[in-house]
């Protein structure tokens, strides 16, 4: 055992439990990669019905791996490898078999890495690979990850004592099919190489961004500066800064035209448990360094890039029908740790739900944002790119500066109330429920 490290024995929670997971594919939406590391033997990851397939977990720091436990569903791997990697790219095999029999397999191994991967090459059945649990045990090098210090912005007050809701809302008549409201915001600033979350105080340090919402966002943006600024959103109370990489067609920057749709939804099964964002919460969704597979299999992926009849593309389509628009939809994590408004990687304070339930270390359900963006480009798409790279580098940033009572009213009425609301908080399919805001999009 390493001096200064801490040990995860088999009787304790594995190093992998609740950590970010990624898979080569998923069979269904309810069988995501994260379900294999959630500590719940009733949930599972299932792949598509082909070889090879893989499941990867990020331990968060380099670890000396001593044991891996696989709890297979009936669809198991006959031939597979266990691999480790320092960076998620270069892999070292620490276990290999061609005679796997399924069931529960406890593998004593010796290896080191931040990432651990199951790499299946031959399925044991005609179905895909299906794991109830993928448990990694060992010793993390150094101390547990810090929770305070440079790069951490603490919530004041923190939200503590929350237990993730596992309840299923009761049936309603008429049925509840949506739990959301829209923020409709147009472009407010264009072609600005600033990013106040990733490169705070460093003008020009970022790739170019297209900004929506707040009209003052720049490299020196703070919560007070956002609150004092204006907004391009139809709701005056939404002074949030939203931004994403600028899209180019050749050397020409292309901006979305008119108000774009930013959904605020429930990402958890129990939509009644969703709370409004705290003022100043900020985070990055997606990654400019994502690979095609990482973008395509991200928990936030909805339909990828689409135009005309072409959809679910991990990268830009080769062509789009003349006069059509290029669209993308991408969802944010919606489970908050309750402690931090920001963390050094601008992501760790939020997590995606696992099969509709927030993980124990991120127990606070908050709105799930879904960007639905459209750009007026069509025809030959070979010269279309983002300032951050290919289509799979798409990502966006959110710096919350909603007026708290306005956000609370919309969250309570629309998300907790199970409605499909416009920016006023009005559901045209259930007009008897009224609206949260008046005709000026303000609290009555």
N, C-alpha and C positions, 0 to 999 in steps of 0.2 A: 504494500500500500504506500502511496506517495505521502511524504511529509506535508502537512498542511491540507491534504485532501479530505474528502468525506466519502464514506463507503455506503453503498446501497446493497444491503444483503437481500437474499431471496425473500426473507420475511417482510422486507420493507417495500415501499413503492419502487418500481424500477426507474432507472434514469430516463427512460423513454416516455413515461406516463405523462400525458398532457402536453408533450412537446410537439412542435410543428412537424407534420408528416406530408409527404408527397408521393404520388404513385404514377406509374406509367399510364394507367387508365383506370376507370371505374365502370362497373356494370350498370349501376343505377345511382340516382341522386342520393338515395338513402344508404349507400354503402361506400362512404368516402374513405380516403386514406386515414383521416384522423380517428375514425372509429376503431382502428386496430391498436391505438395507443391511449385510449380513454379510460382504461381500467374497468370497463364494463363488458363482461363476457356475453351480454345479450346483443351487443352491436358488433358489426364486422365490416371489414374492407373486402370488396369483391372486384376482380378485374374483368376485363373483356375476355372472350373465349379464344385466345390466341397465345402463341409463344413468340418471344420471351415477354415477361412482365416483371415489374419490380415495385418494391415499397421501400421508401426511405424515411428515416426519422433524423431530425436535427437535435442532438443532445444539448446544444447551446454552448458547449465548451469541449475541449479535448478530454477524452476519457480513456482509461485502461479498461477494455471490455473483457469480462471474465465469463459471462454466461448469457445465452440468448434462449428464451423460451417462446416456442411457437404453438399457439392453440388453434388448430385448423378446424374449419367447418368441413363438411363432407368433401368439398372440392379442394384438394390438396396438391402439393408439389411432389412429383416423383424425383425430379432432379432439380437441385437448386444450390445456390451458394450464399453464404453470409459474407458481406464485404464491409470494410471500413474505409473512410476517406477523411483527409484533413479539410477539404474544401468543397466536397460534393461533386468533384470532377474526376480526379484520379482515384481509382479504387484498388484496394488490396484484399484478396480473398483470404479469409481466416477459417472458413469451413466449407466443405463441398461434399455433396452426396449425389448418387444416381439411384438410390434405393429408398427414398423417403416413403414412409408408410402412413403419413397423416397422423391424426389424433393430436396428443400433446407431446411435443418434442423438446427436451431439455438438453441444450448443447453447451458443453464446457469448451470455451474458446480462449484464445490469447490474441489480443489485437489492440490497436490504439487508433483513435480518430474522433472527430466531432460528429461525423455522419455515419450511420450504420444502415446497411441496405440488405434486404432479402432480394435475391435475383433468381427468379424462377425460369428454367429453360425447358422443362418437360412437365406438363400437367399430368396428374394422376387420374383424371376423369375427362370427360368431354366438355366439361364446363371450364370456367376460368380458375383463378386462384382465389381462395376465400379464407381470410384469417379473422378469428374472433379477437385475438390478442397477439401483439408482437412486442415482447418484453426484452429489454436490454438492461443487464446488470453490470456493475463494475464500479470504478472509482473515478470521479471527476478530478482533474488536476487543479490545484490551487483551491481557492475559497469559493463558497457559493457565489453566484452572480450578485453584484451589488444592487441595492435598491435605492441608493441615494448618492449624491455627489455630482460631478460635472455631467451635464447633459440630461439630468433628471429635473423635471419640473413637478413639484409636489402639488397635489390637490389640497385646497384649503376651504372647507374641511374635507377630509377623506371620507369615503363611503365604506364602512366596515360592517361586519356582522351579517352580510347578505348570503343566503343560501340559494344557489341556482334553482329556479323553478323547474320541476319535472312534471307539473300538472298539465293536463290536457283540457283546454277550455270546453265547456259543455256545448252541445249543439244549440243552434239558434234558428229561429224561424222569422224571416227568411234566413237561409244559411249565410254564415260569415265566410266569405271567400277572399277578402282583402283586409289589410290592416296597414294603411299607408296614407301619406299626403305628399303633395308635390311642392318643391321649391322651383319656381320657374325664373331662371336667371340668364341674362345675356352677357356677352363678352364686355368686360369693363376695362381691361388693359391688355395690350397686345405686344408680342415680340419683345418681352423684357427678360433679360438673362439673370433674374433674381429668384431666390427661393428662401423665404424667411424661416422655414422650418429646418431645412438641411444646411443652408449656408447663411444663417442669421448674421447680419452685420457685414456681409461681404458682397456689395453690389457687383454684378457682372460675373460672379463665380459659377453660376449655374448655366445649363443649357437653356435655350429660350422657352418661355412658357406663355400660354394663353390663360389670362386670368378672367374669372367670372365672379359675380357677387360684389364684394367690397371694391370701391373705386380707388382706394389708396394703397393697396397691397404692394409692398416692395421689400427689399432685403432687410429693412429695419423695422418691419411690422411687429407690433405687440398687440396684446388684447386691448389696452386703452386706445391705441391708434385706430384699430378696427372699429371700436365702439364710437369713436369720434368721426369716422368716415361716412361716406355715402354708400349706396348700393345700387346695382343694376338689376336686383331681384324685384319681382312684382310685389313682394311683401316687404314693406319698409322695415319691419323688425328683423329681417335677415341680413345682417351685415357681415356674415361669414365670408372669409376668403376661400375661394375654390380655385385651383389651377391645375393645368395639365400641360404636357409637352406640346409645343406648336407643331402643327401639321404643315408640310410643304408639298407642293407639286412642282418638282424641279427646284428652282430657286425662289419660287413665289410662295409666300406664306398664305395659307388659307384659313379663314376663321369661320366658326359656326355662325350662321345667320339667324338672328332673332333669339328669342328666349329658348333655352335648352331645358330639358327635364332632368331634375335631380330629385330622385325619389327618397323619401324617408320612410322606411318600412320596418316591420318586425323581422328579425333574422332568427328568432326563436319560436318554438312551438307555442309556448304560452305568451301570446302577444300582450296579455294583460300585465305582464311583469316588466315591460319595457319602460325605462325612465329617460327623461330628457338628458341631453349632453350637459355636462358642467361647463360654465363659461371658461374659455381658454383651452379646451381640449383640442389637441392637434395631432395629426398623424398622416402617414403616407400609405396609400393603397397600391399594391403592385410594386414592381421594381423595374428601373431602367436597364438593369443587367440581367433580366429574366431570359432564359432560353425559350425556344418555341414550345417545348414540352412543359416547362414550368408555367408559362402563360396559359397554355391550353388546358392544363389540369389544375390550375389554381382554384382554391375554394371560392374565389370571387368571380370566376369566369361564368358568364351567362350564355351569350350566344356568339362571343367573339366578334370578328369583323363581318359585316354583311352589307350587301347592296343588291337591289333587284331580287332575284331568286337565289342568290348565293349567300349562304349563312354558315355560321359556326366555323369560320376561318381563323386559324391562329395567327395568320399574317394577312396583309392586304390581298384581296382578290386580284387576279391578273387583269381583269377588265370589269367595268361596271356599266350597265345600260346607260345610254346617253340621257342626260337630264336627271338621273337618279342621284341619291346622296349616299355617301359612305357613312355607316353607322357603327358604333361600338357600345356595348353595355358591360359594365363591370361593377361588382358589389364589394363593399367594405366589410371588414370584421365588425361584429356588433356585441362583443362581450368585453367589458372593461375591468381592469384590476381594482378600480375604486381608489387607487392611491396616487397615480401619476397622470398629469396632464400631458407629459411628453417623457420619452426615454431616449437614451443616446442613439439607438437605431431607428427611432421615430415609429416603431411598430410594436415593441414587446409589451406595451401597456394595454394592447388590444389583442383579441383572439377571435377566430371564427367559432361559432357554435359547433358542437359535435352531435349530429343527428337531432338538431333542434334544441339542444340544451347547452348552456354555457358551462365551460370547464370550471373546476373548483378554484383554480388560481386566478380566474377572470370571471367572477360570479355575477357582475352587474350587467344586466341586459340594457343596451342603449340602442338608439335607432341604427338600422343598417342602411347606409347610403348606397344608392345605385345611380351611377352616372349613365345617362342615355344621351350620347352626343351624336350630332350629325354634321357632316362637312359637305359643302357643295362641290364635290369632285366626281367625275365620271369619265367613261371611255377607257383609254389605256392607262393603267395604274402603275406602270413600271417605274415611274419617276416619283411616285408618292412615298414619302418617308415622314418620320417624326424627328424632331430636334434631338431626341434621345436615341434614335436608331430605327430598326424595323418595327413593324406593327406590334410585335410581341413585347416591345419595350414600353408599351402604354402603361401609364400609372397616373395617379392624381393625388393631390394634397388637399387637406381640409383643416381650416383653422377656425374653430367655432366662435362666432360672435353674435349669435342670436340674442335678441331681447328675451331674457329668461321667461317672463310671464307668457309671451307670445308662443315660444317653443313649447312650453308646458301645456298651453291650451290645445295646440294642434296635436301634440303627442297623446294627451288624454282623450280628446274627442275622436281622433282618427285612428291612431295605432291601437291604443288600449280599447277603444270602442269598436274595433273591427269594421272600419269603413274604408271606402276607396275614394279619398278626398282630393279635390283640386286645391290650389294654393289658399283658398279661403277656408278650407276645412269643410267643404260641402260635398256630399256624395249624391250625384244626380240619380242614382238608382235607389236611394233611400232618402228622398227629400224630407220626409217627416222627421228625420233626425236633426235637421237644422244645420247651421254652420258655426264654426268656432270664431270666425272673424267677420267683420262687417264688409260692405261693398268696397271700402277703401283698403281692405286687407289688413285691418287693424283690430285690436280688441275692442268690442263694443263698450 
